[in-house]
Amino acid sequence: MSYCSGPVRANKVETTLHLVTLEGTGTSALTVLEGGSGMTITRTGVGAHTITWASNPGKCLGWSAQVGGATLTNVDGFGAVRTAYVPATKTMTFTITDELFAAHDLSTTEFIDIQVWFSSNDV
């Protein structure tokens, strides 16, 4: 399998993609498995977490999040919702939900992949 080594292309100029994979810990802060450079993730409540960027990455264009686990049926129907990105505090809050849309703390066999797109052209 080959991977593209070139830049990410988008229909918006000066787009950056911020990637992070977080592993569950039960009722503690999520553990960063991959990515997350320039980001700090803190737990603020059941299933609730805040991402804080070290510097303002620009205007948030969108995000995507996928929940996975060692046993797929354990996370079937799980998802995540987020607040708007707040440039003044460089933060975005998200909540992980289970199949009944209730806030959920990820266990050590569960993880979440998050991608957030920004445009520095619209700062």
Secondary structure, 3 states (H helix, E strand, C coil): CCCCCCCCCCCCCCEEEEEEEEECCCCCCCEEEEECCCEEEEEEECCEEEEEECCCCCEEEEEEEEEEECCHHHCCCCEEEECCCECCCCEEEEEEECCCCCECCCCCCEEEEEEEEEEHHHC
